Amino acid sequence: MFIRDRYLPPLAALASISMVAGCGVFSSDASEDEKPVVVGTTSAPATLDPAASWDNSWELFRNVYQTLLNYTPGGTEPEPDAAESCAFTDSSSTVYSCTLRKDLKFSNGHTLDAKAVKHSFDRIKEINVNGGPAGLLGTLSRVQVKGDREVVFHLSQPDATFPLVLTTPAMSIVDPEEYPADALRKDGKIAGSGPYNLDSYEEGEKAELVRNDNYKGIADRKNSAVTIRYFQQSDEMVKALKDKQISVIYRGLGASDTVDIEVNQKAEGLQLVENPTTEISYLVFNPSDPWAAKPAVRKAIAQVVDRPTLAHNVYKDTVEPLYSMIPTGLVGHTTGFFDDYGTPSVPKAKQILTDAGITERVPLTLWYTSDRYGSTTKPAFEELKRQLEASDLFTVTLKSRPWKTYVEGYQKGEYPVFGRGWFPDFNDADNFIAPFVGEQNALGTPYEAPEITGKLLPESRAESDRGAVDQQFEEAQQILVDDARLLPLWQGKQYVAANEEIAGLQKVIDPATMMVMWELYWKTSW
């Protein structure tokens, strides 16, 4: 079982790192001859174009592109990055204006001005990739340019979350000369204005980042280069860490690997830092599938799934059972699925099916990605299959694909039931409801929920005090529970493992659970 007393809040984590490191002196000064920090992850990009991505590709984007607003390490409120200042200029939160920093340039030397910002936003809506980031811009009516440095966003309705949307890597600013207005860029290259340039890229293998000398923004770079290596299995990644082929692991640690590193870190010269996050895992039911479309089938599954057993037996208690789409710690969190279904019960599930006239075993195919969320994903779905088939109510087939083709499959509606993880775009309850509903959503699976999209979300977005919107989100979640189109499974934590030569781990995860590579650096003495 995972050692619970090692769950550390940020200040305690900092103290723990200091004790592991000893009394040596740390240096964050970077030099051009400093060797790159090598980071391992199972989170390979599906695309290099921000207009196509509402997924883990953002983790690379955060480091090579730039957004108008971003977060400083440890911060929770958006701050200007490419912008010098941003603010609503009206009393109804429908007009948002940003003034750019002076003399901004892309990594290729081209000018980054207000026209480039407008181009970047307009192309997201014009290209309109299914399951892509256009869904984040549902309230954006038009973008206006005033001179070289001012950009004005006109919204169709009040939206207090719009500044949070601007922090997401989907809103990365791109060079109009290299990114077409009506098509995705497909040459495998990047021209951004972020802290690093993409020096070289091998799809599914590695990305080599070097310092962008044209960068002007809030990132205080503590290294001069980072290499990201992409792995399919966490055990291979952990071996590479222990063999010192990589120095840091981010995203994709398996539960057993996490426990092993936690227990043996001192003896093996490693560090493990927990970053409390609002990461969630859930199942999606496709209404175009004849069985998944039946509410009784979905509700019977909700009645059978045993989250505590999944969390304990498979994830070694490194995750917590989750009973709503909004995770613990955010306004609007409920326990709706527990309130409605209680503890797992096969008799109750059978009754749900019988009442709907379903008396035969229900055939279902459950899909999962083989290389996105680490090596625990496969045994987790095997446990779900075991639970469902043990009820004698379901016959389950498991299938998987690598992330890039997996995304293409669910966007085309190919999967009856499929697993997804959600790492928040921004830490607001809105981001655990809005991305999953409506005709255009992050899942590529239309979900008509007019009470949510037409009433509850607009009401909540009109409220600038984000702590005062619990009623709207509680009502929205009850609708999701009643439909059972989305089935939350667990809420996780983000663990970063590293060799003891690396510092900066306490600040390396931003509020959207992405790694900001510029915070990593080598310790210079012990």
C-alpha positions as CSV (number, residue, x, y, z in Angstrom):
1,M,0.0,0.0,0.0
2,F,1.2,3.5,-0.7
3,I,2.6,5.3,2.3
4,R,-0.1,7.9,3.1
5,D,2.0,10.1,5.4
6,R,4.3,11.0,2.5
7,Y,1.5,13.0,0.9
8,L,3.1,16.4,1.2
9,P,1.7,19.9,0.8
10,P,4.0,22.3,-1.2
11,L,5.9,23.7,1.8
12,A,6.5,20.2,3.3
13,A,7.6,19.0,-0.1
14,L,10.1,21.7,-0.3
15,A,11.5,20.8,3.1
16,S,11.6,17.1,2.1
17,I,13.6,18.0,-1.0
18,S,16.0,20.0,1.1
19,M,16.6,17.1,3.5
20,V,17.2,14.7,0.6
21,A,19.6,17.0,-1.0
22,G,21.7,17.6,2.1
23,C,23.3,20.9,2.8
24,G,24.8,21.6,-0.6
25,V,24.5,24.9,-2.4
26,F,22.1,25.0,-5.4
27,S,22.7,27.2,-8.4
28,S,20.2,28.1,-11.0
29,D,22.7,30.0,-13.2
30,A,22.6,28.6,-16.7
31,S,25.5,28.5,-19.1
32,E,25.6,27.7,-22.8
33,D,27.8,24.6,-22.2
34,E,25.5,23.2,-19.5
35,K,24.2,19.7,-20.5
36,P,20.5,19.5,-21.1
37,V,18.1,18.2,-18.5
38,V,16.6,15.1,-19.9
39,V,12.9,14.5,-19.0
40,G,11.0,11.3,-19.6
41,T,7.2,11.2,-20.1
42,T,4.6,8.9,-21.6
43,S,2.8,12.0,-22.9
44,A,3.9,12.4,-26.5
45,P,2.2,15.1,-28.6
46,A,-0.5,14.2,-31.1
47,T,0.2,17.4,-33.1
48,L,2.5,20.4,-33.2
49,D,-0.1,22.9,-34.2
50,P,-2.1,24.6,-31.4
51,A,-5.2,24.9,-33.6
52,A,-5.5,21.1,-33.6
53,S,-5.0,20.3,-29.9
54,W,-7.1,20.0,-26.9
55,D,-5.0,17.2,-25.3
56,N,-1.5,16.4,-23.9
57,S,0.2,18.1,-26.8
58,W,-0.1,21.2,-24.7
59,E,2.7,20.0,-22.4
60,L,5.2,20.6,-25.2
61,F,3.4,23.8,-26.3
62,R,3.7,25.3,-22.8
63,N,7.4,25.4,-23.3
64,V,7.8,26.4,-26.9
65,Y,4.9,28.7,-27.6
66,Q,3.6,31.7,-25.7
67,T,0.2,32.8,-24.5
68,L,-1.1,36.3,-23.6
69,L,-1.5,35.2,-20.0
70,N,0.3,32.5,-18.0
71,Y,1.1,31.6,-14.4
72,T,4.2,32.3,-12.4
73,P,5.5,29.3,-10.4
74,G,3.3,28.7,-7.4
75,G,0.8,31.3,-8.7
76,T,-2.9,30.6,-9.0
77,E,-4.0,33.8,-10.8
78,P,-3.2,34.5,-14.5
79,E,-0.5,37.1,-15.1
80,P,0.6,38.8,-18.4
81,D,3.1,36.9,-20.4
82,A,3.2,37.9,-24.1
83,A,0.8,40.7,-22.9
84,E,2.0,43.7,-20.9
85,S,-1.5,44.0,-19.4
86,C,-5.0,42.6,-19.9
87,A,-8.4,43.5,-18.4
88,F,-12.1,43.6,-19.0
89,T,-13.0,47.1,-20.2
90,D,-16.7,46.9,-19.5
91,S,-18.9,46.1,-16.5
92,S,-20.5,43.0,-18.0
93,S,-17.4,40.9,-18.8
94,T,-18.0,40.9,-22.5
95,V,-15.0,43.0,-23.8
96,Y,-11.5,42.0,-22.9
97,S,-8.5,44.0,-24.0
98,C,-4.8,43.0,-24.0
99,T,-1.8,45.2,-24.7
100,L,1.3,43.3,-25.9
101,R,4.9,43.7,-24.6
102,K,7.0,45.9,-26.9
103,D,9.2,44.4,-29.6
104,L,8.1,40.8,-29.4
105,K,9.5,38.4,-31.9
106,F,8.9,34.8,-32.9
107,S,11.8,32.4,-32.7
108,N,12.4,32.8,-36.4
109,G,12.9,36.6,-35.9
110,H,9.5,37.6,-37.4
111,T,7.5,40.3,-35.6
112,L,4.9,39.2,-33.1
113,D,2.2,41.9,-33.1
114,A,-1.5,42.3,-32.6
115,K,-2.3,41.0,-36.1
116,A,-0.4,37.8,-35.2
117,V,-2.6,37.3,-32.1
118,K,-5.8,37.9,-34.1
119,H,-4.6,35.4,-36.7
120,S,-3.9,32.8,-34.1
121,F,-7.4,33.0,-32.6
122,D,-9.2,33.4,-35.9
123,R,-7.6,30.2,-37.4
124,I,-8.6,28.1,-34.4
125,K,-12.3,28.9,-35.2
126,E,-11.8,28.8,-38.9
127,I,-10.1,25.4,-39.0
128,N,-12.5,24.1,-36.3
129,V,-10.9,20.7,-35.7
130,N,-13.3,18.1,-34.3
131,G,-12.5,17.8,-30.6
132,G,-10.1,20.7,-31.0
133,P,-9.7,23.9,-29.0
134,A,-12.4,25.9,-30.9
135,G,-14.7,24.5,-28.2
136,L,-12.9,26.7,-25.6
137,L,-13.8,29.8,-27.6
138,G,-17.6,29.3,-27.6
139,T,-18.2,32.8,-26.2
140,L,-15.7,34.6,-28.5
141,S,-17.5,36.6,-31.1
142,R,-14.7,38.5,-32.8
143,V,-11.1,39.7,-32.3
144,Q,-10.3,43.4,-33.0
145,V,-6.9,44.9,-33.6
146,K,-6.0,48.4,-32.5
147,G,-2.6,49.4,-33.7
148,D,0.4,47.1,-33.4
149,R,0.0,46.2,-29.8
150,E,-3.6,46.2,-28.7
151,V,-6.0,43.2,-29.1
152,V,-9.7,43.4,-28.1
153,F,-11.8,40.2,-27.6
154,H,-15.5,40.8,-28.0
155,L,-17.6,38.1,-26.3
156,S,-21.1,37.0,-27.2
157,Q,-22.1,36.8,-23.5
158,P,-20.5,37.6,-20.1
159,D,-17.6,35.2,-19.5
160,A,-15.5,35.7,-16.3
161,T,-13.5,32.5,-17.2
162,F,-12.2,34.0,-20.5
163,P,-8.9,35.2,-18.9
164,L,-8.4,31.6,-17.7
165,V,-9.0,30.3,-21.3
166,L,-6.2,32.7,-22.5
167,T,-3.7,30.8,-20.3
168,T,-4.2,27.5,-22.1
169,P,-1.6,26.4,-24.6
170,A,-4.4,26.1,-27.2
171,M,-4.3,29.9,-27.3
172,S,-0.6,29.9,-28.2
173,I,0.4,32.7,-30.6
174,V,1.7,31.6,-33.9
175,D,3.4,33.2,-36.9
176,P,1.0,34.1,-39.7
177,E,3.7,33.6,-42.2
178,E,4.2,29.9,-41.2
179,Y,0.7,28.9,-40.0
180,P,-2.0,29.1,-42.7
181,A,-5.3,30.8,-41.8
182,D,-7.4,27.9,-43.0
183,A,-5.3,24.8,-42.6
184,L,-3.1,23.1,-40.1
185,R,0.7,23.3,-40.3
186,K,2.0,19.8,-41.3
187,D,5.8,20.2,-41.8
188,G,6.7,19.0,-38.3
189,K,8.2,22.3,-37.3
190,I,7.3,25.0,-34.8
191,A,7.8,28.8,-34.8
192,G,6.7,30.1,-31.4
193,S,7.7,32.9,-29.0
194,G,8.0,30.7,-25.9
195,P,11.0,30.2,-23.6
196,Y,12.5,27.5,-25.8
197,N,12.9,26.7,-29.5
198,L,12.2,23.3,-30.8
199,D,15.7,22.4,-32.0
200,S,14.8,18.9,-33.3
201,Y,11.8,16.6,-33.1
202,E,11.4,12.9,-33.6
203,E,7.7,11.9,-33.4
204,G,7.1,9.6,-30.5
205,E,10.8,9.6,-29.6
206,K,12.1,12.9,-28.4
207,A,12.0,16.7,-28.6
208,E,15.1,18.8,-28.1
209,L,14.6,22.3,-26.7
210,V,17.1,25.1,-26.6
211,R,16.9,28.6,-25.1
212,N,14.9,31.0,-27.3
213,D,17.0,34.2,-27.3
214,N,14.1,36.2,-28.7
215,Y,11.9,35.4,-25.7
216,K,10.3,38.1,-23.5
217,G,7.9,36.9,-20.9
218,I,7.5,35.7,-17.3
219,A,9.5,32.5,-17.5
220,D,12.8,32.7,-15.5
221,R,14.8,30.0,-17.3
222,K,17.1,28.1,-15.0
223,N,18.6,25.9,-17.7
224,S,19.7,26.4,-21.2
225,A,18.4,23.2,-22.8
226,V,15.9,20.4,-22.1
227,T,15.5,17.1,-24.0
228,I,12.1,15.4,-23.6
229,R,12.1,11.6,-24.3
230,Y,8.8,9.9,-24.9
231,F,8.2,6.4,-23.6
232,Q,5.3,4.0,-24.0
233,Q,5.6,2.1,-20.7
234,S,6.4,3.5,-17.3
235,D,8.7,0.6,-16.3
236,E,11.0,1.4,-19.3
237,M,11.0,5.0,-18.2
238,V,11.8,4.2,-14.6
239,K,14.7,2.0,-15.7
240,A,16.0,4.8,-17.8
241,L,15.9,7.1,-14.7
242,K,17.7,4.6,-12.5
243,D,20.3,4.0,-15.3
244,K,20.7,7.8,-15.5
245,Q,19.7,7.9,-19.1
246,I,17.1,10.5,-18.1
247,S,17.1,12.8,-15.1
248,V,13.4,13.5,-14.5
249,I,10.1,11.6,-14.9
250,Y,6.9,13.5,-15.5
251,R,3.5,12.0,-16.4
252,G,3.0,8.3,-16.8
253,L,4.5,6.8,-13.6
254,G,2.7,3.5,-12.9
255,A,1.3,3.0,-9.4
256,S,3.8,0.2,-8.5
257,D,6.7,2.3,-9.8
258,T,5.6,5.3,-7.7
259,V,5.4,3.1,-4.6
260,D,8.8,1.6,-5.4
261,I,10.5,5.0,-5.8
262,E,8.8,6.3,-2.7
263,V,10.1,3.5,-0.6
264,N,13.6,3.2,-2.0
265,Q,14.4,6.8,-3.1
266,K,17.1,7.4,-0.5
267,A,19.0,4.2,-1.2
268,E,18.8,4.7,-5.0
269,G,19.6,8.4,-5.0
270,L,16.2,9.5,-6.3
271,Q,13.5,12.0,-5.3
272,L,9.8,11.7,-5.5
273,V,7.7,14.9,-5.2
274,E,3.9,14.8,-5.0
275,N,2.0,17.7,-6.7
276,P,-1.6,17.8,-5.6
277,T,-3.7,18.2,-8.7
278,T,-7.3,17.9,-10.0
279,E,-6.5,15.3,-12.5
280,I,-9.4,12.9,-13.1
281,S,-10.1,9.6,-15.0
282,Y,-13.5,8.7,-16.4
283,L,-15.4,6.6,-18.9
284,V,-17.3,8.1,-21.9
285,F,-20.4,6.4,-23.4
286,N,-20.9,6.9,-27.1
287,P,-24.7,7.5,-27.8
288,S,-24.2,6.3,-31.4
289,D,-23.5,2.8,-30.1
290,P,-26.8,0.8,-29.8
291,W,-25.9,-0.5,-26.3
292,A,-24.1,2.5,-24.8
293,A,-26.9,4.7,-26.0
294,K,-29.3,3.0,-23.6
295,P,-29.6,4.9,-20.2
296,A,-30.3,1.6,-18.4
297,V,-27.0,0.1,-19.6
298,R,-25.0,3.1,-18.5
299,K,-26.7,3.2,-15.1
300,A,-26.2,-0.5,-14.6
301,I,-22.5,0.0,-15.2
302,A,-22.5,2.9,-12.8
303,Q,-24.1,0.6,-10.2
304,V,-21.5,-2.2,-10.7
305,V,-18.2,-0.3,-10.9
306,D,-16.3,-0.6,-7.6
307,R,-14.0,2.5,-7.4
308,P,-12.4,1.8,-4.0
309,T,-11.3,-1.6,-5.2
310,L,-9.9,-0.1,-8.4
311,A,-8.1,2.6,-6.4
312,H,-6.7,0.1,-3.9
313,N,-5.9,-3.0,-5.9
314,V,-4.7,-1.5,-9.1
315,Y,-3.5,2.0,-8.2
316,K,-2.1,1.1,-4.8
317,D,-4.0,4.0,-3.2
318,T,-2.1,6.6,-5.3
319,V,-5.6,7.8,-6.5
320,E,-8.9,8.4,-4.7
321,P,-12.4,7.2,-5.8
322,L,-14.3,10.0,-7.5
323,Y,-18.1,10.3,-7.6
324,S,-18.5,13.5,-9.7
325,M,-16.8,15.1,-12.7
326,I,-15.8,18.1,-10.6
327,P,-13.0,16.9,-8.4
328,T,-12.5,17.5,-4.7
329,G,-11.1,21.0,-3.9
330,L,-13.1,22.9,-6.4
331,V,-16.3,24.8,-6.0
332,G,-19.3,22.7,-6.9
333,H,-17.8,19.3,-6.1
334,T,-20.4,16.8,-5.1
335,T,-20.7,13.0,-4.6
336,G,-23.6,12.6,-6.9
337,F,-22.8,9.1,-8.2
338,F,-22.4,7.8,-4.7
339,D,-25.5,9.6,-3.5
340,D,-27.6,8.0,-6.3
341,Y,-26.0,4.6,-6.6
342,G,-24.4,4.0,-3.2
343,T,-22.0,1.0,-2.9
344,P,-21.7,-1.4,-5.8
345,S,-24.7,-3.7,-6.1
346,V,-25.2,-6.4,-8.7
347,P,-28.9,-7.0,-7.7
348,K,-29.6,-3.3,-8.2
349,A,-27.8,-3.2,-11.5
350,K,-29.8,-6.3,-12.7
351,Q,-33.0,-4.6,-11.7
352,I,-32.1,-1.5,-13.7
353,L,-31.6,-3.6,-16.8
354,T,-34.7,-5.8,-16.2
355,D,-36.9,-2.7,-15.8
356,A,-35.7,-1.6,-19.2
357,G,-36.5,-5.0,-20.7
358,I,-32.9,-6.1,-21.0
359,T,-32.5,-9.7,-19.9
360,E,-29.5,-10.9,-21.9
361,R,-25.9,-10.2,-21.1
362,V,-24.9,-6.8,-22.6
363,P,-21.9,-6.9,-25.0
364,L,-19.6,-4.0,-24.7
365,T,-16.2,-3.0,-26.1
366,L,-14.1,-0.8,-23.8
367,W,-11.3,1.1,-25.3
368,Y,-8.2,2.6,-23.7
369,T,-5.0,4.2,-24.8
370,S,-1.9,2.0,-24.6
371,D,0.7,4.7,-24.1
372,R,-0.8,7.9,-22.6
373,Y,-1.4,7.4,-18.9
374,G,1.3,4.9,-18.0
375,S,1.4,1.2,-17.5
376,T,-1.3,1.1,-14.9
377,T,-4.0,1.8,-17.5
378,K,-4.1,-1.7,-18.9
379,P,-4.6,-3.4,-15.5
380,A,-7.1,-0.8,-14.6
381,F,-9.3,-1.7,-17.6
382,E,-8.7,-5.4,-16.9
383,E,-10.1,-4.8,-13.4
384,L,-13.1,-2.9,-14.9
385,K,-13.7,-5.9,-17.2
386,R,-13.4,-8.3,-14.3
387,Q,-16.0,-6.3,-12.2
388,L,-18.5,-6.0,-15.0
389,E,-18.3,-9.7,-16.1
390,A,-18.4,-10.9,-12.5
391,S,-21.9,-9.5,-12.3
392,D,-23.0,-11.8,-15.1
393,L,-24.7,-8.8,-16.7
394,F,-22.0,-7.8,-19.2
395,T,-19.6,-9.4,-21.7
396,V,-16.7,-7.1,-22.2
397,T,-14.1,-6.9,-24.9
398,L,-11.0,-4.7,-24.3
399,K,-9.2,-2.9,-27.1
400,S,-6.4,-0.3,-27.1
401,R,-4.5,2.0,-29.4
402,P,-1.5,4.4,-29.1
403,W,-2.7,7.9,-28.2
404,K,-2.4,9.5,-31.6
405,T,-4.6,7.0,-33.3
406,Y,-6.7,6.6,-30.2
407,V,-7.7,10.3,-30.4
408,E,-8.5,9.9,-34.1
409,G,-10.8,7.0,-33.2
410,Y,-12.9,8.6,-30.5
411,Q,-13.1,11.8,-32.6
412,K,-14.7,9.7,-35.3
413,G,-17.1,8.1,-32.9
414,E,-15.6,4.6,-33.3
415,Y,-15.6,3.5,-29.7
416,P,-18.8,2.4,-27.8
417,V,-17.2,3.1,-24.4
418,F,-13.7,4.6,-23.9
419,G,-11.5,5.9,-21.2
420,R,-10.1,9.4,-20.8
421,G,-8.1,11.3,-18.3
422,W,-8.6,15.0,-17.8
423,F,-5.8,17.4,-16.8
424,P,-7.5,20.7,-16.3
425,D,-7.0,23.6,-18.7
426,F,-7.5,25.8,-15.7
427,N,-8.5,25.2,-12.1
428,D,-12.2,26.2,-12.2
429,A,-15.3,24.0,-12.0
430,D,-16.3,25.3,-15.5
431,N,-13.4,23.3,-17.0
432,F,-14.8,20.0,-15.7
433,I,-18.2,20.6,-17.2
434,A,-18.1,22.8,-20.3
435,P,-15.4,20.7,-22.2
436,F,-17.6,17.6,-22.2
437,V,-21.0,19.0,-23.2
438,G,-22.5,20.6,-26.3
439,E,-22.3,19.9,-30.0
440,Q,-18.6,20.7,-30.0
441,N,-16.6,19.3,-27.1
442,A,-13.2,17.9,-26.2
443,L,-14.4,14.3,-26.7
444,G,-15.6,14.7,-30.3
445,T,-18.8,13.0,-29.1
446,P,-21.7,15.5,-29.2
447,Y,-23.6,15.7,-25.9
448,E,-26.7,17.9,-26.0
449,A,-27.4,19.3,-22.6
450,P,-29.3,22.5,-23.1
451,E,-30.0,23.1,-19.4
452,I,-26.2,23.2,-18.9
453,T,-25.0,24.9,-22.0
454,G,-27.9,27.4,-22.3
455,K,-28.6,28.3,-18.7
456,L,-26.2,27.0,-16.0
457,L,-22.9,27.7,-17.7
458,P,-23.9,31.2,-18.9
459,E,-25.2,32.0,-15.4
460,S,-21.9,30.9,-13.8
461,R,-19.7,32.7,-16.2
462,A,-21.5,36.0,-15.5
463,E,-20.3,35.7,-11.9
464,S,-16.8,37.2,-11.4
465,D,-16.6,35.7,-7.9
466,R,-15.8,32.1,-8.8
467,G,-16.6,31.0,-5.3
468,A,-20.2,32.0,-5.7
469,V,-21.2,29.6,-8.4
470,D,-21.6,26.3,-6.5
471,Q,-25.4,26.1,-7.1
472,Q,-25.0,26.2,-10.9
473,F,-22.3,23.5,-10.9
474,E,-24.2,21.3,-8.4
475,E,-27.2,21.4,-10.7
476,A,-25.1,20.7,-13.8
477,Q,-23.5,17.7,-12.1
478,Q,-26.8,16.2,-11.2
479,I,-27.8,16.4,-14.8
480,L,-24.6,14.4,-15.7
481,V,-25.4,11.9,-13.0
482,D,-29.0,11.4,-14.3
483,D,-27.7,10.9,-17.9
484,A,-24.7,8.8,-16.8
485,R,-23.0,9.6,-20.2
486,L,-19.8,10.3,-18.3
487,L,-18.7,8.0,-15.4
488,P,-16.0,9.5,-13.1
489,L,-13.6,6.9,-11.7
490,W,-10.8,8.5,-9.7
491,Q,-9.0,11.7,-8.8
492,G,-5.2,11.5,-9.0
493,K,-2.1,13.2,-8.0
494,Q,0.9,14.2,-10.1
495,Y,4.2,12.7,-9.1
496,V,7.6,13.9,-10.4
497,A,10.5,11.6,-9.9
498,A,14.1,12.7,-10.4
499,N,17.7,11.9,-9.8
500,E,19.1,13.7,-6.7
501,E,21.3,15.9,-9.0
502,I,18.2,17.9,-10.1
503,A,16.6,20.9,-8.3
504,G,13.5,23.0,-9.0
505,L,11.0,20.2,-8.6
506,Q,8.8,22.1,-6.1
507,K,7.8,24.7,-8.8
508,V,7.9,22.6,-11.9
509,I,4.1,21.8,-12.2
510,D,1.8,24.7,-13.2
511,P,-1.9,25.0,-12.2
512,A,-2.9,23.0,-15.3
513,T,-0.6,20.2,-14.3
514,M,1.9,20.8,-17.1
515,M,5.6,20.8,-16.5
516,V,7.3,24.2,-17.0
517,M,10.8,22.9,-18.0
518,W,12.5,26.2,-17.3
519,E,12.3,25.6,-13.5
520,L,14.6,22.5,-13.7
521,Y,18.3,22.9,-13.0
522,W,21.4,20.9,-11.9
523,K,22.7,21.2,-8.4
524,T,26.3,22.4,-8.5
525,S,27.6,21.0,-5.2
526,W,26.6,18.8,-2.3
